[in-house]
Amino acid sequence: HDLGHFGLTNQFLVESRNELALGYNDNSPLENMHCAKMFKICNKDDANIFAKMELNTWKEVRKICISAILHTDNAHHFDMCKEIEAFGVLMTDACEQAASAIANGDELPEVYQKDVLREKSSTWLNLFLHVCDVSNPL
């Protein structure tokens, strides 16, 4: 996800009026560059892991990849923490039921599968890549 990273921060790029920051209107310039490079590589015939996907599937996968990579920008860190904390409070009962089911070797409760996993799938994907990024700095 850090393809082409050259060791500078977004803040430095924005404040120094770097062409990358200007090209992405000061919005997560490094992360936008990572996404663009990844999709340029994947657009080549010998590297296109998306080639056999139907158009709608490809659009959804591209949307997921872009969202997850953009959320590695630390500018989103505290908002993500707040969102997960609020969600945890809201879904405490469902999460406790799921933990109990796992401990007992049972299936996950439908309410957990629906309201926690499916409804928040993009949030979890964004969070997982962000956590990996935070735990493995340059």
Disulfide bonds with the S-S distance in Angstrom:
none
